[in-house]
Amino acid sequence: MKNITLSADEDVIEQARLVARAQRRTLNSAFREWLAQFAGLSGNAQEAEAVMKRLRHVKSGRKFTRDEMNER
């Protein structure tokens, strides 16, 4: 893991620490989670990739028309 240095207003940092403490976590862990989400490496992106990987073997059987794909 690599360290980085950030700058922010003292009041914002203190408020963020209070929020993290209320969530029973560290500001560092909250920031790591945010950074991963910001980079697109967690949450929905990873879940979607995992589902697509598991369903790679599924074939539709035919190509659908544009109208068929957009039906609701």
Jmol script that loads the backbone (N, CA, C; Angstrom):
load data "model"
ATOM      1  N   MET A   1       0.844  -1.165   0.000  1.00  0.00           N
ATOM      2  CA  MET A   1       0.000   0.000   0.000  1.00  0.00           C
ATOM      3  C   MET A   1       0.894   1.234   0.000  1.00  0.00           C
ATOM      4  N   LYS A   2       0.486   2.225  -0.763  1.00  0.00           N
ATOM      5  CA  LYS A   2       1.275   3.440  -0.897  1.00  0.00           C
ATOM      6  C   LYS A   2       0.627   4.586  -0.121  1.00  0.00           C
ATOM      7  N   ASN A   3       1.439   5.402   0.510  1.00  0.00           N
ATOM      8  CA  ASN A   3       0.950   6.570   1.236  1.00  0.00           C
ATOM      9  C   ASN A   3       0.865   7.765   0.311  1.00  0.00           C
ATOM     10  N   ILE A   4      -0.143   8.621   0.555  1.00  0.00           N
ATOM     11  CA  ILE A   4      -0.256   9.884  -0.172  1.00  0.00           C
ATOM     12  C   ILE A   4      -0.511  10.991   0.847  1.00  0.00           C
ATOM     13  N   THR A   5      -0.200  12.203   0.475  1.00  0.00           N
ATOM     14  CA  THR A   5      -0.426  13.352   1.338  1.00  0.00           C
ATOM     15  C   THR A   5      -1.463  14.245   0.678  1.00  0.00           C
ATOM     16  N   LEU A   6      -2.456  14.649   1.455  1.00  0.00           N
ATOM     17  CA  LEU A   6      -3.522  15.512   0.947  1.00  0.00           C
ATOM     18  C   LEU A   6      -3.602  16.765   1.786  1.00  0.00           C
ATOM     19  N   SER A   7      -4.152  17.809   1.218  1.00  0.00           N
ATOM     20  CA  SER A   7      -4.381  19.048   1.952  1.00  0.00           C
ATOM     21  C   SER A   7      -5.870  19.352   1.929  1.00  0.00           C
ATOM     22  N   ALA A   8      -6.390  19.787   3.075  1.00  0.00           N
ATOM     23  CA  ALA A   8      -7.798  20.170   3.174  1.00  0.00           C
ATOM     24  C   ALA A   8      -7.959  21.121   4.346  1.00  0.00           C
ATOM     25  N   ASP A   9      -9.057  21.829   4.344  1.00  0.00           N
ATOM     26  CA  ASP A   9      -9.375  22.754   5.421  1.00  0.00           C
ATOM     27  C   ASP A   9      -9.494  21.985   6.740  1.00  0.00           C
ATOM     28  N   GLU A  10      -8.954  22.531   7.807  1.00  0.00           N
ATOM     29  CA  GLU A  10      -8.965  21.856   9.111  1.00  0.00           C
ATOM     30  C   GLU A  10     -10.370  21.515   9.577  1.00  0.00           C
ATOM     31  N   ASP A  11     -11.312  22.425   9.343  1.00  0.00           N
ATOM     32  CA  ASP A  11     -12.691  22.177   9.763  1.00  0.00           C
ATOM     33  C   ASP A  11     -13.303  20.987   9.019  1.00  0.00           C
ATOM     34  N   VAL A  12     -12.996  20.884   7.743  1.00  0.00           N
ATOM     35  CA  VAL A  12     -13.509  19.770   6.937  1.00  0.00           C
ATOM     36  C   VAL A  12     -12.913  18.457   7.433  1.00  0.00           C
ATOM     37  N   ILE A  13     -11.633  18.463   7.721  1.00  0.00           N
ATOM     38  CA  ILE A  13     -10.974  17.253   8.222  1.00  0.00           C
ATOM     39  C   ILE A  13     -11.584  16.833   9.553  1.00  0.00           C
ATOM     40  N   GLU A  14     -11.788  17.783  10.450  1.00  0.00           N
ATOM     41  CA  GLU A  14     -12.362  17.450  11.758  1.00  0.00           C
ATOM     42  C   GLU A  14     -13.781  16.922  11.606  1.00  0.00           C
ATOM     43  N   GLN A  15     -14.566  17.530  10.736  1.00  0.00           N
ATOM     44  CA  GLN A  15     -15.935  17.060  10.499  1.00  0.00           C
ATOM     45  C   GLN A  15     -15.917  15.642   9.911  1.00  0.00           C
ATOM     46  N   ALA A  16     -15.000  15.381   8.998  1.00  0.00           N
ATOM     47  CA  ALA A  16     -14.877  14.049   8.409  1.00  0.00           C
ATOM     48  C   ALA A  16     -14.475  13.017   9.457  1.00  0.00           C
ATOM     49  N   ARG A  17     -13.598  13.394  10.354  1.00  0.00           N
ATOM     50  CA  ARG A  17     -13.204  12.485  11.445  1.00  0.00           C
ATOM     51  C   ARG A  17     -14.395  12.144  12.334  1.00  0.00           C
ATOM     52  N   LEU A  18     -15.214  13.143  12.618  1.00  0.00           N
ATOM     53  CA  LEU A  18     -16.399  12.902  13.447  1.00  0.00           C
ATOM     54  C   LEU A  18     -17.367  11.944  12.759  1.00  0.00           C
ATOM     55  N   VAL A  19     -17.562  12.130  11.474  1.00  0.00           N
ATOM     56  CA  VAL A  19     -18.444  11.240  10.714  1.00  0.00           C
ATOM     57  C   VAL A  19     -17.879   9.824  10.724  1.00  0.00           C
ATOM     58  N   ALA A  20     -16.595   9.693  10.459  1.00  0.00           N
ATOM     59  CA  ALA A  20     -15.959   8.373  10.462  1.00  0.00           C
ATOM     60  C   ALA A  20     -16.081   7.719  11.835  1.00  0.00           C
ATOM     61  N   ARG A  21     -15.843   8.475  12.865  1.00  0.00           N
ATOM     62  CA  ARG A  21     -15.933   7.941  14.234  1.00  0.00           C
ATOM     63  C   ARG A  21     -17.356   7.463  14.518  1.00  0.00           C
ATOM     64  N   ALA A  22     -18.356   8.219  14.065  1.00  0.00           N
ATOM     65  CA  ALA A  22     -19.752   7.829  14.261  1.00  0.00           C
ATOM     66  C   ALA A  22     -20.066   6.524  13.527  1.00  0.00           C
ATOM     67  N   GLN A  23     -19.344   6.276  12.437  1.00  0.00           N
ATOM     68  CA  GLN A  23     -19.524   5.039  11.666  1.00  0.00           C
ATOM     69  C   GLN A  23     -18.608   3.925  12.155  1.00  0.00           C
ATOM     70  N   ARG A  24     -17.907   4.194  13.260  1.00  0.00           N
ATOM     71  CA  ARG A  24     -16.974   3.234  13.867  1.00  0.00           C
ATOM     72  C   ARG A  24     -15.909   2.761  12.876  1.00  0.00           C
ATOM     73  N   ARG A  25     -15.310   3.725  12.220  1.00  0.00           N
ATOM     74  CA  ARG A  25     -14.221   3.435  11.291  1.00  0.00           C
ATOM     75  C   ARG A  25     -13.244   4.589  11.309  1.00  0.00           C
ATOM     76  N   THR A  26     -12.137   4.400  10.644  1.00  0.00           N
ATOM     77  CA  THR A  26     -11.142   5.462  10.605  1.00  0.00           C
ATOM     78  C   THR A  26     -11.371   6.328   9.374  1.00  0.00           C
ATOM     79  N   LEU A  27     -10.871   7.530   9.453  1.00  0.00           N
ATOM     80  CA  LEU A  27     -10.935   8.421   8.296  1.00  0.00           C
ATOM     81  C   LEU A  27     -10.146   7.808   7.147  1.00  0.00           C
ATOM     82  N   ASN A  28      -9.056   7.151   7.462  1.00  0.00           N
ATOM     83  CA  ASN A  28      -8.233   6.503   6.453  1.00  0.00           C
ATOM     84  C   ASN A  28      -9.020   5.425   5.709  1.00  0.00           C
ATOM     85  N   SER A  29      -9.748   4.576   6.423  1.00  0.00           N
ATOM     86  CA  SER A  29     -10.515   3.520   5.754  1.00  0.00           C
ATOM     87  C   SER A  29     -11.642   4.109   4.920  1.00  0.00           C
ATOM     88  N   ALA A  30     -12.278   5.171   5.421  1.00  0.00           N
ATOM     89  CA  ALA A  30     -13.334   5.837   4.655  1.00  0.00           C
ATOM     90  C   ALA A  30     -12.769   6.424   3.368  1.00  0.00           C
ATOM     91  N   PHE A  31     -11.595   7.027   3.466  1.00  0.00           N
ATOM     92  CA  PHE A  31     -10.979   7.606   2.274  1.00  0.00           C
ATOM     93  C   PHE A  31     -10.578   6.526   1.274  1.00  0.00           C
ATOM     94  N   ARG A  32     -10.025   5.404   1.763  1.00  0.00           N
ATOM     95  CA  ARG A  32      -9.656   4.311   0.858  1.00  0.00           C
ATOM     96  C   ARG A  32     -10.876   3.796   0.108  1.00  0.00           C
ATOM     97  N   GLU A  33     -11.993   3.658   0.818  1.00  0.00           N
ATOM     98  CA  GLU A  33     -13.230   3.202   0.168  1.00  0.00           C
ATOM     99  C   GLU A  33     -13.680   4.205  -0.891  1.00  0.00           C
ATOM    100  N   TRP A  34     -13.669   5.496  -0.534  1.00  0.00           N
ATOM    101  CA  TRP A  34     -14.056   6.523  -1.500  1.00  0.00           C
ATOM    102  C   TRP A  34     -13.141   6.506  -2.715  1.00  0.00           C
ATOM    103  N   LEU A  35     -11.843   6.374  -2.475  1.00  0.00           N
ATOM    104  CA  LEU A  35     -10.878   6.388  -3.574  1.00  0.00           C
ATOM    105  C   LEU A  35     -11.109   5.214  -4.523  1.00  0.00           C
ATOM    106  N   ALA A  36     -11.402   4.046  -3.973  1.00  0.00           N
ATOM    107  CA  ALA A  36     -11.682   2.877  -4.808  1.00  0.00           C
ATOM    108  C   ALA A  36     -12.945   3.103  -5.631  1.00  0.00           C
ATOM    109  N   GLN A  37     -13.979   3.676  -5.024  1.00  0.00           N
ATOM    110  CA  GLN A  37     -15.201   3.967  -5.761  1.00  0.00           C
ATOM    111  C   GLN A  37     -14.942   5.014  -6.840  1.00  0.00           C
ATOM    112  N   PHE A  38     -14.185   6.016  -6.503  1.00  0.00           N
ATOM    113  CA  PHE A  38     -13.859   7.078  -7.457  1.00  0.00           C
ATOM    114  C   PHE A  38     -13.104   6.513  -8.656  1.00  0.00           C
ATOM    115  N   ALA A  39     -12.229   5.572  -8.380  1.00  0.00           N
ATOM    116  CA  ALA A  39     -11.442   4.951  -9.449  1.00  0.00           C
ATOM    117  C   ALA A  39     -12.245   3.889 -10.200  1.00  0.00           C
ATOM    118  N   GLY A  40     -13.442   3.576  -9.708  1.00  0.00           N
ATOM    119  CA  GLY A  40     -14.280   2.603 -10.387  1.00  0.00           C
ATOM    120  C   GLY A  40     -13.875   1.168 -10.109  1.00  0.00           C
ATOM    121  N   LEU A  41     -13.210   0.933  -8.994  1.00  0.00           N
ATOM    122  CA  LEU A  41     -12.703  -0.403  -8.709  1.00  0.00           C
ATOM    123  C   LEU A  41     -13.524  -1.154  -7.679  1.00  0.00           C
ATOM    124  N   SER A  42     -14.624  -0.589  -7.216  1.00  0.00           N
ATOM    125  CA  SER A  42     -15.408  -1.312  -6.229  1.00  0.00           C
ATOM    126  C   SER A  42     -16.881  -1.120  -6.484  1.00  0.00           C
ATOM    127  N   GLY A  43     -17.664  -1.692  -5.618  1.00  0.00           N
ATOM    128  CA  GLY A  43     -19.104  -1.518  -5.693  1.00  0.00           C
ATOM    129  C   GLY A  43     -19.687  -2.079  -6.964  1.00  0.00           C
ATOM    130  N   ASN A  44     -20.506  -1.294  -7.609  1.00  0.00           N
ATOM    131  CA  ASN A  44     -21.270  -1.756  -8.757  1.00  0.00           C
ATOM    132  C   ASN A  44     -20.402  -2.201  -9.927  1.00  0.00           C
ATOM    133  N   ALA A  45     -19.297  -1.535 -10.154  1.00  0.00           N
ATOM    134  CA  ALA A  45     -18.445  -1.900 -11.286  1.00  0.00           C
ATOM    135  C   ALA A  45     -17.884  -3.306 -11.112  1.00  0.00           C
ATOM    136  N   GLN A  46     -17.381  -3.607  -9.933  1.00  0.00           N
ATOM    137  CA  GLN A  46     -16.835  -4.944  -9.680  1.00  0.00           C
ATOM    138  C   GLN A  46     -17.929  -5.992  -9.714  1.00  0.00           C
ATOM    139  N   GLU A  47     -19.084  -5.681  -9.131  1.00  0.00           N
ATOM    140  CA  GLU A  47     -20.190  -6.626  -9.120  1.00  0.00           C
ATOM    141  C   GLU A  47     -20.659  -6.921 -10.539  1.00  0.00           C
ATOM    142  N   ALA A  48     -20.766  -5.890 -11.349  1.00  0.00           N
ATOM    143  CA  ALA A  48     -21.198  -6.078 -12.731  1.00  0.00           C
ATOM    144  C   ALA A  48     -20.188  -6.926 -13.501  1.00  0.00           C
ATOM    145  N   GLU A  49     -18.917  -6.668 -13.292  1.00  0.00           N
ATOM    146  CA  GLU A  49     -17.884  -7.476 -13.947  1.00  0.00           C
ATOM    147  C   GLU A  49     -17.970  -8.930 -13.531  1.00  0.00           C
ATOM    148  N   ALA A  50     -18.200  -9.184 -12.244  1.00  0.00           N
ATOM    149  CA  ALA A  50     -18.296 -10.548 -11.734  1.00  0.00           C
ATOM    150  C   ALA A  50     -19.492 -11.272 -12.347  1.00  0.00           C
ATOM    151  N   VAL A  51     -20.623 -10.586 -12.454  1.00  0.00           N
ATOM    152  CA  VAL A  51     -21.809 -11.194 -13.058  1.00  0.00           C
ATOM    153  C   VAL A  51     -21.545 -11.516 -14.528  1.00  0.00           C
ATOM    154  N   MET A  52     -20.958 -10.590 -15.235  1.00  0.00           N
ATOM    155  CA  MET A  52     -20.671 -10.817 -16.660  1.00  0.00           C
ATOM    156  C   MET A  52     -19.718 -11.994 -16.844  1.00  0.00           C
ATOM    157  N   LYS A  53     -18.754 -12.118 -15.964  1.00  0.00           N
ATOM    158  CA  LYS A  53     -17.814 -13.234 -16.033  1.00  0.00           C
ATOM    159  C   LYS A  53     -18.533 -14.563 -15.819  1.00  0.00           C
ATOM    160  N   ARG A  54     -19.425 -14.584 -14.799  1.00  0.00           N
ATOM    161  CA  ARG A  54     -20.161 -15.818 -14.504  1.00  0.00           C
ATOM    162  C   ARG A  54     -21.120 -16.191 -15.631  1.00  0.00           C
ATOM    163  N   LEU A  55     -21.626 -15.205 -16.378  1.00  0.00           N
ATOM    164  CA  LEU A  55     -22.619 -15.466 -17.416  1.00  0.00           C
ATOM    165  C   LEU A  55     -22.024 -15.499 -18.822  1.00  0.00           C
ATOM    166  N   ARG A  56     -20.717 -15.574 -18.905  1.00  0.00           N
ATOM    167  CA  ARG A  56     -20.056 -15.570 -20.212  1.00  0.00           C
ATOM    168  C   ARG A  56     -20.550 -16.686 -21.124  1.00  0.00           C
ATOM    169  N   HIS A  57     -20.916 -17.812 -20.537  1.00  0.00           N
ATOM    170  CA  HIS A  57     -21.338 -18.977 -21.307  1.00  0.00           C
ATOM    171  C   HIS A  57     -22.753 -18.837 -21.883  1.00  0.00           C
ATOM    172  N   VAL A  58     -23.548 -17.881 -21.404  1.00  0.00           N
ATOM    173  CA  VAL A  58     -24.932 -17.722 -21.835  1.00  0.00           C
ATOM    174  C   VAL A  58     -24.973 -17.071 -23.214  1.00  0.00           C
ATOM    175  N   LYS A  59     -25.731 -17.698 -24.113  1.00  0.00           N
ATOM    176  CA  LYS A  59     -25.908 -17.159 -25.466  1.00  0.00           C
ATOM    177  C   LYS A  59     -27.383 -16.842 -25.670  1.00  0.00           C
ATOM    178  N   SER A  60     -27.684 -15.781 -26.358  1.00  0.00           N
ATOM    179  CA  SER A  60     -29.078 -15.382 -26.570  1.00  0.00           C
ATOM    180  C   SER A  60     -29.768 -16.257 -27.605  1.00  0.00           C
ATOM    181  N   GLY A  61     -29.017 -16.917 -28.442  1.00  0.00           N
ATOM    182  CA  GLY A  61     -29.603 -17.773 -29.462  1.00  0.00           C
ATOM    183  C   GLY A  61     -29.802 -17.061 -30.789  1.00  0.00           C
ATOM    184  N   ARG A  62     -29.937 -15.768 -30.737  1.00  0.00           N
ATOM    185  CA  ARG A  62     -30.096 -14.988 -31.972  1.00  0.00           C
ATOM    186  C   ARG A  62     -29.799 -13.532 -31.675  1.00  0.00           C
ATOM    187  N   LYS A  63     -29.676 -12.762 -32.730  1.00  0.00           N
ATOM    188  CA  LYS A  63     -29.496 -11.325 -32.562  1.00  0.00           C
ATOM    189  C   LYS A  63     -30.866 -10.677 -32.479  1.00  0.00           C
ATOM    190  N   PHE A  64     -31.001  -9.729 -31.573  1.00  0.00           N
ATOM    191  CA  PHE A  64     -32.260  -9.030 -31.413  1.00  0.00           C
ATOM    192  C   PHE A  64     -32.245  -7.737 -32.223  1.00  0.00           C
ATOM    193  N   THR A  65     -33.433  -7.340 -32.689  1.00  0.00           N
ATOM    194  CA  THR A  65     -33.535  -6.074 -33.410  1.00  0.00           C
ATOM    195  C   THR A  65     -33.442  -4.945 -32.397  1.00  0.00           C
ATOM    196  N   ARG A  66     -33.200  -3.768 -32.903  1.00  0.00           N
ATOM    197  CA  ARG A  66     -33.121  -2.590 -32.033  1.00  0.00           C
ATOM    198  C   ARG A  66     -34.433  -2.395 -31.274  1.00  0.00           C
ATOM    199  N   ASP A  67     -35.553  -2.559 -31.974  1.00  0.00           N
ATOM    200  CA  ASP A  67     -36.865  -2.398 -31.330  1.00  0.00           C
ATOM    201  C   ASP A  67     -37.057  -3.433 -30.222  1.00  0.00           C
ATOM    202  N   GLU A  68     -36.657  -4.664 -30.464  1.00  0.00           N
ATOM    203  CA  GLU A  68     -36.794  -5.712 -29.447  1.00  0.00           C
ATOM    204  C   GLU A  68     -35.938  -5.384 -28.204  1.00  0.00           C
ATOM    205  N   MET A  69     -34.739  -4.902 -28.430  1.00  0.00           N
ATOM    206  CA  MET A  69     -33.879  -4.572 -27.309  1.00  0.00           C
ATOM    207  C   MET A  69     -34.399  -3.418 -26.488  1.00  0.00           C
ATOM    208  N   ASN A  70     -35.154  -2.517 -27.131  1.00  0.00           N
ATOM    209  CA  ASN A  70     -35.646  -1.334 -26.426  1.00  0.00           C
ATOM    210  C   ASN A  70     -37.072  -1.480 -25.922  1.00  0.00           C
ATOM    211  N   GLU A  71     -37.684  -2.648 -26.125  1.00  0.00           N
ATOM    212  CA  GLU A  71     -39.039  -2.879 -25.611  1.00  0.00           C
ATOM    213  C   GLU A  71     -39.024  -2.832 -24.104  1.00  0.00           C
ATOM    214  N   ARG A  72     -40.116  -2.353 -23.547  1.00  0.00           N
ATOM    215  CA  ARG A  72     -40.235  -2.308 -22.083  1.00  0.00           C
ATOM    216  C   ARG A  72     -41.448  -3.048 -21.636  1.00  0.00           C
TER     217      ARG A  72
END
end "model"
wireframe off; spacefill off
backbone 0.3
color backbone group
